[in-house]
């Protein structure tokens, strides 16, 4: 269902306000650091091993169960940290193509127009 003119205008104003006031929140990542598929797999395997260790710790009970449970919890925590830690792209790998120059120029000019409209509206023109 398409938005009415008033709703579209309100949405545009909200977006501009967000971009103007919270630029650090909406800023796009610079692409130097990305998630690694390999780290995601290793982290997931370590997490699953930790869950298995917790089950073994519960089955063992007593003092050994506590020790195994603590180690398993540490393994789970480490697995999550490995999975979500971004890695720096190597200099040898060429950066991914973003958008064509024409699209980048178009979006840049669109943002410039939107910022100009917002500034004019804020100044009362």
N, C-alpha and C positions, 0 to 999 in steps of 0.2 A: 504494500500500500504506500503510495508516494506521500511525502510530507507536504503540508500546505506551505504557502509562502511564509507565513508567520513562524511556523515551526522550523522551517529551513533557516530563516534569518536568525532565530533564537539559537539554533544549533551552531551556526557559523559564529555568532557572537560568543558563545560559550567556548568554542574551540580557540578563537583568537585570545580570549581572556586567559585560557589555560596556557597557551603558547607564550603569551606575554609575561604572565606572573610566575609560571612554574616551568621555565624553559629547561631547567636541569632534570626535571622529572620526565619530560617528553623527548628529551634529546635522544637521538638514535645512537646506538653503539658505533664506535669508530671502526670496528671490524678487525682490530689487532688481535683480539682474544675471542676464541670460539670454543664451543663444547666439542670434545673429541668423542667419536663413536667408540673408539677403543676404551677410553676411560669410562664411558657409560656401561659398557659390557663388563669390564673388570669390577666396577663399583657394584653393579647388580649381582655379580657372582659372589663378591665378598659379603654383600648384604644377605643373600640367601644362605651362605655358609654361617653367618652369625645367627640367623633365625634357627638353623639346624642345631647350632651349638647351644642356643637357649633351650631348645627342646631336650637336648641331651643333659643339660644342667638340671632341668626340672626332674628328669627321670632319675638321675644319680642322687639327688638330694644331698643332705649332710654338707660337709666342708668342701668336698670336691665339686659338688654341684654349684656351690656359690662361686668357686674359682672359675669353673668352666663358664658359668653364666656371665661373670664380669668380663672375661676374655671375649666371649661371644658378643656381648654388648659393645665392647670396644671395636670388634671387627665390623659390626653393623654400622657404627658411627663412622669408622674409617671408610667403609664402602660408600656411604652417602657422600662423604667429603670428596672421595675420588671421582664419583660420578658427576658431581655438580661443579667441580673446579674447572674453570676455563683454562685452555692452554694457549700459549702464544703461537701464532702461525710462524712457520719457518720462513726465512728470507728467500729461500730457494723456490718456494711455492708461489706462483703468480697469484695476485689477488683476484678474487672472483669478479666477474664483470657485473657491475651494478645495473645501471640502466643506460640506454644509449644517450649520447650527448644531447640529442634533441629532446628526449624525455626529461633529462635532468634540467635542461634549460627551461623547458615548459613548466616543470614543477617549481623551479626557482622563481620564475616570473609570476607564477600563480601565488606563491607565498609572499612575494613582494607586493603584489596587488592587494592581497588580503591584509597584510600589515599596514599598507597605506590607507586602506579603507578603515581599519581599526583606529589608526592615528587620527584620521579626519573626524571620525565619530567621537573620539575622546576629546578632541579640540572643539567640538561643537559646530563644525562646518558641514 
